[in-house]
């Protein structure tokens, strides 16, 4: 889906038009589950590092849906929206802007920027 979205933006919209894409969703968290109070900070930081490297094949190899569920069932799969943007952007690194482990929110919070 991400690659198709990227092709649409590049090929079908007027030249010079600036477009913003936002992939939103919490990092590791398990809303309402037995690990509700746990945050997999190691997983979150690895996710951010992989995005910064820009090797999207490696991201998809390492951060499978099963691995997301291990990090936090029912919530971590929100990273799929990040992967859609990653696919639209293409194979390039991003700039990590922040990562914070927020126990009060029961999840890790991060932000990256692909400036294309």
N, CA, C and O atoms as a printed pandas DataFrame, in Angstrom:
     atom_number atom_name residue_name chain_id  residue_number  x_coord  y_coord  z_coord
0              1         N          UNK        A               1    0.818   -1.190    0.000
1              2        CA          UNK        A               1    0.000    0.000    0.000
2              3         C          UNK        A               1    0.864    1.257    0.000
3              4         O          UNK        A               1    0.572    2.216   -0.715
4              5         N          UNK        A               2    1.928    1.251    0.802
5              6        CA          UNK        A               2    2.795    2.419    0.890
6              7         C          UNK        A               2    3.445    2.761   -0.433
7              8         O          UNK        A               2    3.507    3.930   -0.814
8              9         N          UNK        A               3    3.930    1.746   -1.140
9             10        CA          UNK        A               3    4.556    1.999   -2.443
10            11         C          UNK        A               3    3.544    2.588   -3.421
11            12         O          UNK        A               3    3.879    3.488   -4.190
12            13         N          UNK        A               4    2.316    2.089   -3.397
13            14        CA          UNK        A               4    1.268    2.629   -4.273
14            15         C          UNK        A               4    0.943    4.074   -3.914
15            16         O          UNK        A               4    0.739    4.904   -4.800
16            17         N          UNK        A               5    0.894    4.372   -2.637
17            18        CA          UNK        A               5    0.650    5.741   -2.193
18            19         C          UNK        A               5    1.773    6.661   -2.670
19            20         O          UNK        A               5    1.511    7.762   -3.155
20            21         N          UNK        A               6    3.014    6.215   -2.534
21            22        CA          UNK        A               6    4.148    7.008   -2.995
22            23         C          UNK        A               6    4.098    7.264   -4.487
23            24         O          UNK        A               6    4.378    8.373   -4.941
24            25         N          UNK        A               7    3.740    6.235   -5.257
25            26        CA          UNK        A               7    3.632    6.397   -6.711
26            27         C          UNK        A               7    2.537    7.400   -7.060
27            28         O          UNK        A               7    2.710    8.215   -7.967
28            29         N          UNK        A               8    1.429    7.348   -6.362
29            30        CA          UNK        A               8    0.340    8.299   -6.595
30            31         C          UNK        A               8    0.810    9.733   -6.346
31            32         O          UNK        A               8    0.555   10.624   -7.156
32            33         N          UNK        A               9    1.492    9.948   -5.232
33            34        CA          UNK        A               9    1.979   11.290   -4.891
34            35         C          UNK        A               9    2.981   11.770   -5.937
35            36         O          UNK        A               9    2.910   12.917   -6.378
36            37         N          UNK        A              10    3.907   10.911   -6.336
37            38        CA          UNK        A              10    4.949   11.310   -7.292
38            39         C          UNK        A              10    4.421   11.498   -8.707
39            40         O          UNK        A              10    4.823   12.427   -9.407
40            41         N          UNK        A              11    3.519   10.616   -9.127
41            42        CA          UNK        A              11    3.151   10.552  -10.544
42            43         C          UNK        A              11    1.832   11.224  -10.903
43            44         O          UNK        A              11    1.622   11.568  -12.066
44            45         N          UNK        A              12    0.952   11.416   -9.953
45            46        CA          UNK        A              12   -0.395   11.881  -10.289
46            47         C          UNK        A              12   -0.733   13.276   -9.781
47            48         O          UNK        A              12   -1.699   13.886  -10.238
48            49         N          UNK        A              13    0.045   13.775   -8.851
49            50        CA          UNK        A              13   -0.246   15.102   -8.314
50            51         C          UNK        A              13    0.550   16.153   -9.076
51            52         O          UNK        A              13    1.581   15.833   -9.667
52            53         N          UNK        A              14    0.094   17.395   -9.073
53            54        CA          UNK        A              14    0.795   18.454   -9.807
54            55         C          UNK        A              14    2.249   18.602   -9.343
55            56         O          UNK        A              14    2.539   18.518   -8.150
56            57         N          UNK        A              15    3.149   18.822  -10.291
57            58        CA          UNK        A              15    4.569   19.012   -9.975
58            59         C          UNK        A              15    4.732   20.188   -9.020
59            60         O          UNK        A              15    4.056   21.209   -9.155
60            61         N          UNK        A              16    5.622   20.038   -8.067
61            62        CA          UNK        A              16    5.898   21.108   -7.118
62            63         C          UNK        A              16    4.968   21.147   -5.919
63            64         O          UNK        A              16    5.217   21.888   -4.969
64            65         N          UNK        A              17    3.906   20.367   -5.948
65            66        CA          UNK        A              17    2.976   20.330   -4.820
66            67         C          UNK        A              17    3.654   19.642   -3.636
67            68         O          UNK        A              17    4.177   18.535   -3.770
68            69         N          UNK        A              18    3.644   20.291   -2.496
69            70        CA          UNK        A              18    4.229   19.686   -1.296
70            71         C          UNK        A              18    3.155   18.856   -0.592
71            72         O          UNK        A              18    2.019   19.299   -0.419
72            73         N          UNK        A              19    3.533   17.667   -0.200
73            74        CA          UNK        A              19    2.603   16.733    0.424
74            75         C          UNK        A              19    3.211   16.241    1.733
75            76         O          UNK        A              19    4.395   15.910    1.789
76            77         N          UNK        A              20    2.413   16.197    2.760
77            78        CA          UNK        A              20    2.850   15.632    4.033
78            79         C          UNK        A              20    2.173   14.290    4.255
79            80         O          UNK        A              20    0.974   14.144    4.019
80            81         N          UNK        A              21    2.938   13.324    4.703
81            82        CA          UNK        A              21    2.399   12.014    5.055
82            83         C          UNK        A              21    2.679   11.794    6.533
83            84         O          UNK        A              21    3.779   12.078    7.007
84            85         N          UNK        A              22    1.704   11.298    7.253
85            86        CA          UNK        A              22    1.849   11.094    8.683
86            87         C          UNK        A              22    1.507    9.656    9.022
87            88         O          UNK        A              22    0.394    9.191    8.774
88            89         N          UNK        A              23    2.468    8.965    9.586
89            90        CA          UNK        A              23    2.228    7.634   10.135
90            91         C          UNK        A              23    2.111    7.798   11.637
91            92         O          UNK        A              23    3.073    8.199   12.291
92            93         N          UNK        A              24    0.975    7.502   12.181
93            94        CA          UNK        A              24    0.735    7.754   13.593
94            95         C          UNK        A              24    0.391    6.457   14.301
95            96         O          UNK        A              24   -0.297    5.596   13.752
96            97         N          UNK        A              25    0.865    6.331   15.496
97            98        CA          UNK        A              25    0.547    5.161   16.299
98            99         C          UNK        A              25    1.600    4.992   17.370
99           100         O          UNK        A              25    2.770    5.315   17.165
100          101         N          UNK        A              26    1.180    4.489   18.503
101          102        CA          UNK        A              26    2.106    4.301   19.607
102          103         C          UNK        A              26    3.107    3.205   19.328
103          104         O          UNK        A              26    2.859    2.308   18.522
104          105         N          UNK        A              27    4.231    3.284   19.995
105          106        CA          UNK        A              27    5.223    2.226   19.915
106          107         C          UNK        A              27    4.751    1.110   20.842
107          108         O          UNK        A              27    3.546    0.882   20.949
108          109         N          UNK        A              28    5.655    0.411   21.510
109          110        CA          UNK        A              28    5.235   -0.777   22.257
110          111         C          UNK        A              28    4.211   -0.438   23.347
111          112         O          UNK        A              28    4.452    0.406   24.210
112          113         N          UNK        A              29    3.085   -1.107   23.284
113          114        CA          UNK        A              29    2.085   -1.013   24.340
114          115         C          UNK        A              29    1.042   -2.106   24.152
115          116         O          UNK        A              29    0.831   -2.607   23.048
116          117         N          UNK        A              30    0.398   -2.461   25.255
117          118        CA          UNK        A              30   -0.604   -3.529   25.236
118          119         C          UNK        A              30   -1.839   -3.071   26.004
119          120         O          UNK        A              30   -2.009   -3.409   27.175
120          121         N          UNK        A              31   -2.704   -2.296   25.336
121          122        CA          UNK        A              31   -3.869   -1.755   26.037
122          123         C          UNK        A              31   -4.785   -2.850   26.571
123          124         O          UNK        A              31   -5.264   -3.705   25.826
124          125         N          UNK        A              32   -5.015   -2.800   27.870
125          126        CA          UNK        A              32   -5.947   -3.728   28.495
126          127         C          UNK        A              32   -5.452   -5.147   28.662
127          128         O          UNK        A              32   -6.164   -5.983   29.219
128          129         N          UNK        A              33   -4.244   -5.445   28.191
129          130        CA          UNK        A              33   -3.720   -6.805   28.276
130          131         C          UNK        A              33   -2.947   -7.046   29.559
131          132         O          UNK        A              33   -2.802   -6.144   30.384
132          133         N          UNK        A              34   -2.448   -8.270   29.726
133          134        CA          UNK        A              34   -1.730   -8.605   30.953
134          135         C          UNK        A              34   -0.415   -7.835   31.114
135          136         O          UNK        A              34    0.114   -7.738   32.221
136          137         N          UNK        A              35    0.109   -7.293   30.027
137          138        CA          UNK        A              35    1.348   -6.503   30.101
138          139         C          UNK        A              35    1.051   -5.010   29.936
139          140         O          UNK        A              35    1.877   -4.257   29.419
140          141         N          UNK        A              36   -0.119   -4.600   30.375
141          142        CA          UNK        A              36   -0.576   -3.222   30.195
142          143         C          UNK        A              36    0.415   -2.194   30.734
143          144         O          UNK        A              36    0.574   -1.125   30.145
144          145         N          UNK        A              37    1.072   -2.498   31.829
145          146        CA          UNK        A              37    1.976   -1.533   32.455
146          147         C          UNK        A              37    3.411   -1.642   31.938
147          148         O          UNK        A              37    4.272   -0.870   32.360
148          149         N          UNK        A              38    3.682   -2.581   31.035
149          150        CA          UNK        A              38    5.042   -2.791   30.540
150          151         C          UNK        A              38    5.252   -2.080   29.208
151          152         O          UNK        A              38    4.362   -2.042   28.359
152          153         N          UNK        A              39    6.442   -1.519   29.043
153          154        CA          UNK        A              39    6.852   -0.899   27.783
154          155         C          UNK        A              39    8.127   -1.599   27.343
155          156         O          UNK        A              39    9.070   -1.712   28.126
156          157         N          UNK        A              40    8.169   -2.063   26.122
157          158        CA          UNK        A              40    9.355   -2.743   25.595
158          159         C          UNK        A              40   10.281   -1.694   24.978
159          160         O          UNK        A              40   10.324   -1.514   23.761
160          161         N          UNK        A              41   11.015   -1.012   25.849
161          162        CA          UNK        A              41   11.871    0.085   25.405
162          163         C          UNK        A              41   12.959   -0.402   24.445
163          164         O          UNK        A              41   13.336    0.318   23.521
164          165         N          UNK        A              42   13.458   -1.604   24.656
165          166        CA          UNK        A              42   14.480   -2.161   23.754
166          167         C          UNK        A              42   13.912   -2.297   22.335
167          168         O          UNK        A              42   14.572   -1.935   21.361
168          169         N          UNK        A              43   12.697   -2.815   22.227
169          170        CA          UNK        A              43   12.035   -2.930   20.925
170          171         C          UNK        A              43   11.854   -1.554   20.294
171          172         O          UNK        A              43   12.158   -1.361   19.117
172          173         N          UNK        A              44   11.362   -0.602   21.074
173          174        CA          UNK        A              44   11.114    0.746   20.561
174          175         C          UNK        A              44   12.390    1.375   20.009
175          176         O          UNK        A              44   12.395    1.941   18.916
176          177         N          UNK        A              45   13.462    1.267   20.776
177          178        CA          UNK        A              45   14.727    1.878   20.336
178          179         C          UNK        A              45   15.274    1.174   19.099
179          180         O          UNK        A              45   15.855    1.819   18.225
180          181         N          UNK        A              46   15.096   -0.128   19.019
181          182        CA          UNK        A              46   15.536   -0.861   17.824
182          183         C          UNK        A              46   14.734   -0.393   16.608
183          184         O          UNK        A              46   15.304   -0.192   15.535
184          185         N          UNK        A              47   13.442   -0.219   16.761
185          186        CA          UNK        A              47   12.573    0.284   15.692
186          187         C          UNK        A              47   13.075    1.630   15.181
187          188         O          UNK        A              47   13.212    1.840   13.976
188          189         N          UNK        A              48   13.345    2.531   16.112
189          190        CA          UNK        A              48   13.823    3.866   15.739
190          191         C          UNK        A              48   15.176    3.787   15.031
191          192         O          UNK        A              48   15.403    4.489   14.046
192          193         N          UNK        A              49   16.071    2.934   15.531
193          194        CA          UNK        A              49   17.389    2.769   14.896
194          195         C          UNK        A              49   17.255    2.222   13.478
195          196         O          UNK        A              49   17.927    2.695   12.562
196          197         N          UNK        A              50   16.394    1.230   13.298
197          198        CA          UNK        A              50   16.202    0.647   11.962
198          199         C          UNK        A              50   15.664    1.684   10.982
199          200         O          UNK        A              50   16.120    1.747    9.840
200          201         N          UNK        A              51   14.716    2.486   11.406
201          202        CA          UNK        A              51   14.192    3.528   10.525
202          203         C          UNK        A              51   15.295    4.510   10.141
203          204         O          UNK        A              51   15.377    4.940    8.990
204          205         N          UNK        A              52   16.138    4.860   11.101
205          206        CA          UNK        A              52   17.215    5.815   10.839
206          207         C          UNK        A              52   18.234    5.258    9.849
207          208         O          UNK        A              52   18.846    6.019    9.100
208          209         N          UNK        A              53   18.422    3.940    9.838
209          210        CA          UNK        A              53   19.355    3.319    8.892
210          211         C          UNK        A              53   18.827    3.391    7.461
211          212         O          UNK        A              53   19.611    3.449    6.514
212          213         N          UNK        A              54   17.524    3.389    7.300
213          214        CA          UNK        A              54   16.935    3.518    5.974
214          215         C          UNK        A              54   16.869    2.244    5.156
215          216         O          UNK        A              54   16.525    2.296    3.975
216          217         N          UNK        A              55   17.187    1.105    5.745
217          218        CA          UNK        A              55   17.122   -0.181    5.041
218          219         C          UNK        A              55   15.747   -0.792    5.314
219          220         O          UNK        A              55   15.569   -1.552    6.266
220          221         N          UNK        A              56   14.796   -0.451    4.476
221          222        CA          UNK        A              56   13.416   -0.848    4.747
222          223         C          UNK        A              56   13.203   -2.349    4.666
223          224         O          UNK        A              56   12.341   -2.888    5.359
224          225         N          UNK        A              57   13.971   -3.026    3.838
225          226        CA          UNK        A              57   13.881   -4.485    3.804
226          227         C          UNK        A              57   14.232   -5.082    5.154
227          228         O          UNK        A              57   13.600   -6.032    5.614
228          229         N          UNK        A              58   15.237   -4.517    5.774
229          230        CA          UNK        A              58   15.643   -4.992    7.099
230          231         C          UNK        A              58   14.568   -4.686    8.138
231          232         O          UNK        A              58   14.306   -5.501    9.022
232          233         N          UNK        A              59   13.950   -3.523    8.032
233          234        CA          UNK        A              59   12.849   -3.188    8.944
234          235         C          UNK        A              59   11.767   -4.260    8.845
235          236         O          UNK        A              59   11.296   -4.775    9.859
236          237         N          UNK        A              60   11.379   -4.589    7.616
237          238        CA          UNK        A              60   10.304   -5.568    7.425
238          239         C          UNK        A              60   10.720   -6.969    7.854
239          240         O          UNK        A              60    9.888   -7.747    8.322
240          241         N          UNK        A              61   12.007   -7.298    7.699
241          242        CA          UNK        A              61   12.495   -8.608    8.139
242          243         C          UNK        A              61   12.493   -8.729    9.657
243          244         O          UNK        A              61   12.127   -9.770   10.203
244          245         N          UNK        A              62   12.904   -7.658   10.338
245          246        CA          UNK        A              62   13.049   -7.716   11.794
246          247         C          UNK        A              62   11.767   -7.385   12.551
247          248         O          UNK        A              62   11.506   -7.957   13.609
248          249         N          UNK        A              63   10.981   -6.481   12.024
249          250        CA          UNK        A              63    9.792   -6.022   12.749
250          251         C          UNK        A              63    8.551   -6.610   12.080
251          252         O          UNK        A              63    7.760   -5.907   11.450
252          253         N          UNK        A              64    8.415   -7.901   12.238
253          254        CA          UNK        A              64    7.256   -8.610   11.700
254          255         C          UNK        A              64    6.041   -8.346   12.596
255          256         O          UNK        A              64    6.173   -7.841   13.711
256          257         N          UNK        A              65    4.878   -8.691   12.095
257          258        CA          UNK        A              65    3.673   -8.535   12.908
258          259         C          UNK        A              65    3.801   -9.352   14.193
259          260         O          UNK        A              65    3.381   -8.909   15.262
260          261         N          UNK        A              66    4.386  -10.551   14.081
261          262        CA          UNK        A              66    4.560  -11.398   15.264
262          263         C          UNK        A              66    5.462  -10.713   16.291
263          264         O          UNK        A              66    5.191  -10.768   17.491
264          265         N          UNK        A              67    6.530  -10.072   15.823
265          266        CA          UNK        A              67    7.442   -9.370   16.741
266          267         C          UNK        A              67    6.742   -8.168   17.383
267          268         O          UNK        A              67    6.959   -7.864   18.556
268          269         N          UNK        A              68    5.907   -7.497   16.603
269          270        CA          UNK        A              68    5.138   -6.388   17.174
270          271         C          UNK        A              68    4.237   -6.888   18.298
271          272         O          UNK        A              68    4.130   -6.253   19.347
272          273         N          UNK        A              69    3.596   -8.018   18.075
273          274        CA          UNK        A              69    2.699   -8.575   19.089
274          275         C          UNK        A              69    3.465   -8.984   20.341
275          276         O          UNK        A              69    2.950   -8.855   21.452
276          277         N          UNK        A              70    4.702   -9.479   20.171
277          278        CA          UNK        A              70    5.524   -9.817   21.334
278          279         C          UNK        A              70    5.841   -8.566   22.150
279          280         O          UNK        A              70    5.897   -8.621   23.379
280          281         N          UNK        A              71    6.046   -7.447   21.471
281          282        CA          UNK        A              71    6.380   -6.196   22.156
282          283         C          UNK        A              71    5.163   -5.589   22.847
283          284         O          UNK        A              71    5.308   -4.809   23.788
284          285         N          UNK        A              72    3.977   -5.940   22.389
285          286        CA          UNK        A              72    2.757   -5.411   22.996
286          287         C          UNK        A              72    1.554   -5.773   22.154
287          288         O          UNK        A              72    1.294   -5.139   21.131
288          289         N          UNK        A              73    0.822   -6.784   22.575
289          290        CA          UNK        A              73   -0.310   -7.273   21.792
290          291         C          UNK        A              73   -1.415   -6.226   21.724
291          292         O          UNK        A              73   -1.791   -5.630   22.733
292          293         N          UNK        A              74   -1.924   -6.016   20.521
293          294        CA          UNK        A              74   -3.066   -5.138   20.338
294          295         C          UNK        A              74   -2.746   -3.668   20.185
295          296         O          UNK        A              74   -3.621   -2.889   19.806
296          297         N          UNK        A              75   -1.524   -3.265   20.468
297          298        CA          UNK        A              75   -1.200   -1.848   20.358
298          299         C          UNK        A              75   -0.019   -1.570   19.447
299          300         O          UNK        A              75   -0.039   -0.627   18.656
300          301         N          UNK        A              76    1.008   -2.396   19.563
301          302        CA          UNK        A              76    2.235   -2.153   18.812
302          303         C          UNK        A              76    2.005   -2.270   17.310
303          304         O          UNK        A              76    2.767   -1.706   16.525
304          305         N          UNK        A              77    0.978   -2.986   16.905
305          306        CA          UNK        A              77    0.679   -3.114   15.474
306          307         C          UNK        A              77    0.311   -1.770   14.849
307          308         O          UNK        A              77    0.193   -1.668   13.628
308          309         N          UNK        A              78    0.129   -0.745   15.674
309          310        CA          UNK        A              78   -0.084    0.602   15.131
310          311         C          UNK        A              78    1.113    1.055   14.296
311          312         O          UNK        A              78    1.003    1.998   13.512
312          313         N          UNK        A              79    2.255    0.386   14.463
313          314        CA          UNK        A              79    3.437    0.715   13.655
314          315         C          UNK        A              79    3.212    0.419   12.177
315          316         O          UNK        A              79    3.981    0.879   11.332
316          317         N          UNK        A              80    2.187   -0.330   11.858
317          318        CA          UNK        A              80    1.884   -0.592   10.443
318          319         C          UNK        A              80    1.632    0.712    9.693
319          320         O          UNK        A              80    1.964    0.811    8.512
320          321         N          UNK        A              81    1.054    1.711   10.351
321          322        CA          UNK        A              81    0.838    2.992    9.670
322          323         C          UNK        A              81    2.171    3.683    9.386
323          324         O          UNK        A              81    2.306    4.376    8.377
324          325         N          UNK        A              82    3.153    3.500   10.266
325          326        CA          UNK        A              82    4.498    4.027   10.003
326          327         C          UNK        A              82    5.082    3.319    8.779
327          328         O          UNK        A              82    5.744    3.940    7.948
328          329         N          UNK        A              83    4.828    2.016    8.679
329          330        CA          UNK        A              83    5.370    1.250    7.554
330          331         C          UNK        A              83    4.747    1.687    6.233
331          332         O          UNK        A              83    5.414    1.638    5.199
332          333         N          UNK        A              84    3.507    2.107    6.242
333          334        CA          UNK        A              84    2.885    2.629    5.018
334          335         C          UNK        A              84    3.640    3.871    4.551
335          336         O          UNK        A              84    3.959    3.995    3.369
336          337         N          UNK        A              85    3.923    4.782    5.464
337          338        CA          UNK        A              85    4.689    5.983    5.100
338          339         C          UNK        A              85    6.080    5.588    4.626
339          340         O          UNK        A              85    6.573    6.129    3.636
340          341         N          UNK        A              86    6.708    4.664    5.313
341          342        CA          UNK        A              86    8.028    4.179    4.923
342          343         C          UNK        A              86    8.008    3.670    3.485
343          344         O          UNK        A              86    8.918    3.966    2.711
344          345         N          UNK        A              87    6.991    2.917    3.127
345          346        CA          UNK        A              87    6.863    2.419    1.759
346          347         C          UNK        A              87    6.647    3.531    0.755
347          348         O          UNK        A              87    7.165    3.472   -0.360
348          349         N          UNK        A              88    5.891    4.541    1.137
349          350        CA          UNK        A              88    5.629    5.669    0.232
350          351         C          UNK        A              88    6.888    6.501    0.003
351          352         O          UNK        A              88    7.112    6.992   -1.103
352          353         N          UNK        A              89    7.700    6.661    1.026
353          354        CA          UNK        A              89    8.913    7.474    0.949
354          355         C          UNK        A              89    9.971    6.786    0.098
355          356         O          UNK        A              89   10.700    7.441   -0.648
356          357         N          UNK        A              90   10.052    5.487    0.210
357          358        CA          UNK        A              90   11.099    4.754   -0.498
358          359         C          UNK        A              90   12.298    4.514    0.401
359          360         O          UNK        A              90   12.344    4.954    1.549
360          361         N          UNK        A              91   13.241    3.820   -0.142
361          362        CA          UNK        A              91   14.418    3.354    0.604
362          363         C          UNK        A              91   15.341    4.526    0.942
363          364         O          UNK        A              91   16.230    4.861    0.160
364          365         N          UNK        A              92   15.135    5.137    2.082
365          366        CA          UNK        A              92   16.005    6.236    2.529
366          367         C          UNK        A              92   15.913    6.360    4.044
367          368         O          UNK        A              92   14.891    6.021    4.642
368          369         N          UNK        A              93   16.980    6.846    4.658
369          370        CA          UNK        A              93   16.963    6.997    6.110
370          371         C          UNK        A              93   16.103    8.182    6.542
371          372         O          UNK        A              93   15.798    9.077    5.753
372          373         N          UNK        A              94   15.733    8.161    7.785
373          374        CA          UNK        A              94   15.003    9.281    8.367
374          375         C          UNK        A              94   15.870    9.923    9.441
375          376         O          UNK        A              94   16.945    9.425    9.776
376          377         N          UNK        A              95   15.392   11.013    9.961
377          378        CA          UNK        A              95   16.039   11.665   11.096
378          379         C          UNK        A              95   15.178   11.416   12.331
379          380         O          UNK        A              95   14.050   11.902   12.400
380          381         N          UNK        A              96   15.691   10.670   13.303
381          382        CA          UNK        A              96   14.932   10.506   14.545
382          383         C          UNK        A              96   14.858   11.843   15.276
383          384         O          UNK        A              96   15.879   12.503   15.471
384          385         N          UNK        A              97   13.669   12.237   15.675
385          386        CA          UNK        A              97   13.486   13.504   16.381
386          387         C          UNK        A              97   13.434   13.309   17.890
387          388         O          UNK        A              97   13.946   14.133   18.648
388          389         N          UNK        A              98   12.812   12.214   18.320
389          390        CA          UNK        A              98   12.738   11.966   19.761
390          391         C          UNK        A              98   12.260   10.548   20.022
391          392         O          UNK        A              98   11.639    9.915   19.168
392          393         N          UNK        A              99   12.559   10.068   21.207
393          394        CA          UNK        A              99   11.944    8.864   21.756
394          395         C          UNK        A              99   11.847    9.067   23.261
395          396         O          UNK        A              99   12.819    9.446   23.915
396          397         N          UNK        A             100   10.673    8.812   23.793
397          398        CA          UNK        A             100   10.457    8.919   25.231
398          399         C          UNK        A             100    9.623    7.721   25.672
399          400         O          UNK        A             100    8.597    7.406   25.071
400          401         N          UNK        A             101   10.070    7.079   26.706
401          402        CA          UNK        A             101    9.298    6.020   27.346
402          403         C          UNK        A             101    8.377    6.717   28.353
403          404         O          UNK        A             101    8.853    7.345   29.299
404          405         N          UNK        A             102    7.060    6.606   28.150
405          406        CA          UNK        A             102    6.111    7.365   28.973
406          407         C          UNK        A             102    5.219    6.398   29.765
407          408         O          UNK        A             102    4.160    5.993   29.286
408          409         N          UNK        A             103    5.653    6.032   30.978
409          410        CA          UNK        A             103    4.864    5.090   31.774
410          411         C          UNK        A             103    3.428    5.554   32.022
411          412         O          UNK        A             103    2.514    4.731   32.074
412          413         N          UNK        A             104    3.222    6.861   32.176
413          414        CA          UNK        A             104    1.874    7.367   32.434
414          415         C          UNK        A             104    0.938    7.088   31.257
415          416         O          UNK        A             104   -0.268    6.935   31.451
416          417         N          UNK        A             105    1.480    7.020   30.047
417          418        CA          UNK        A             105    0.675    6.725   28.862
418          419         C          UNK        A             105    0.711    5.242   28.522
419          420         O          UNK        A             105   -0.014    4.782   27.640
420          421         N          UNK        A             106    1.554    4.500   29.222
421          422        CA          UNK        A             106    1.710    3.061   29.002
422          423         C          UNK        A             106    2.240    2.728   27.610
423          424         O          UNK        A             106    1.881    1.698   27.040
424          425         N          UNK        A             107    3.096    3.596   27.059
425          426        CA          UNK        A             107    3.696    3.287   25.753
426          427         C          UNK        A             107    4.939    4.133   25.519
427          428         O          UNK        A             107    5.190    5.125   26.203
428          429         N          UNK        A             108    5.699    3.704   24.534
429          430        CA          UNK        A             108    6.809    4.508   24.063
430          431         C          UNK        A             108    6.290    5.487   23.021
431          432         O          UNK        A             108    5.371    5.173   22.265
432          433         N          UNK        A             109    6.883    6.672   22.986
433          434        CA          UNK        A             109    6.468    7.710   22.047
434          435         C          UNK        A             109    7.698    8.148   21.263
435          436         O          UNK        A             109    8.724    8.498   21.847
436          437         N          UNK        A             110    7.592    8.127   19.960
437          438        CA          UNK        A             110    8.718    8.533   19.133
438          439         C          UNK        A             110    8.252    9.328   17.933
439          440         O          UNK        A             110    7.076    9.311   17.567
440          441         N          UNK        A             111    9.198   10.025   17.330
441          442        CA          UNK        A             111    8.908   10.781   16.111
442          443         C          UNK        A             111   10.146   10.758   15.225
443          444         O          UNK        A             111   11.275   10.862   15.703
444          445         N          UNK        A             112    9.910   10.620   13.934
445          446        CA          UNK        A             112   10.985   10.667   12.944
446          447         C          UNK        A             112   10.548   11.587   11.814
447          448         O          UNK        A             112    9.366   11.901   11.673
448          449         N          UNK        A             113   11.514   12.012   11.016
449          450        CA          UNK        A             113   11.220   12.882    9.881
450          451         C          UNK        A             113   11.945   12.366    8.654
451          452         O          UNK        A             113   13.161   12.174    8.671
452          453         N          UNK        A             114   11.192   12.146    7.596
453          454        CA          UNK        A             114   11.774   11.912    6.277
454          455         C          UNK        A             114   11.570   13.215    5.515
455          456         O          UNK        A             114   10.444   13.539    5.138
456          457         N          UNK        A             115   12.630   13.954    5.286
457          458        CA          UNK        A             115   12.537   15.208    4.544
458          459         C          UNK        A             115   12.912   14.912    3.101
459          460         O          UNK        A             115   14.083   14.714    2.780
460          461         N          UNK        A             116   11.911   14.885    2.239
461          462        CA          UNK        A             116   12.139   14.475    0.850
462          463         C          UNK        A             116   11.963   15.661   -0.069
463          464         O          UNK        A             116   12.112   15.528   -1.284
